């Protein structure tokens, strides 16, 4: 079973959220339908702009933790390197 670390954005260069899940499509749907109470609901953060897949949950958790400690500029560079138009990748799931 794959595990995913993902970044959601409110808009280009907007508010960012980093999460981890084993069911990416379901989790993104929960964010978009605002079933996830808290940060993403409060700040309308639901555009999937970055995804990384892992085979082991431990690796995904470690990467999520590491990325959450990154400087904002590093996160923006990562998104720009793989998704320069900041397209909502959820439509490709």
Protein Blocks (a to p, Z undefined) as FASTA:
>chain_A
ZZddddddfbehiacdddddfblmlmmmmmmnopagcjklmnopabdfbdcddfbfklmm
mmmmmmmmpcfklmmmmmmmmmmnopafklmZZ
